[in-house]
C-alpha cells in the first residue's frame, strides 16, 4: 500500500526535533523526499501523519 498524506513530519541529520511540511494534495514519501532535498536537504527520517495527529499529544 502506498501512503499518501498532505502533512508530513521530518527530521534532518543533527536535529533533535521534528519539523512539518504540508502539501495542497496528498503526496507519497518519495515526493516529500524530493521536495525536501530541493529546499532544506536530505531528510534523515520522515513520517506521514493525519491532521488530527498534530492536535493530539503522543503518549495519551
Secondary structure, 3 states (H helix, E strand, C coil): CCCCEEEEEEEECCCCCCEEEEEEEEECHHHHHHHHHHHCCCEEEEEEECHHHHHCCCCC
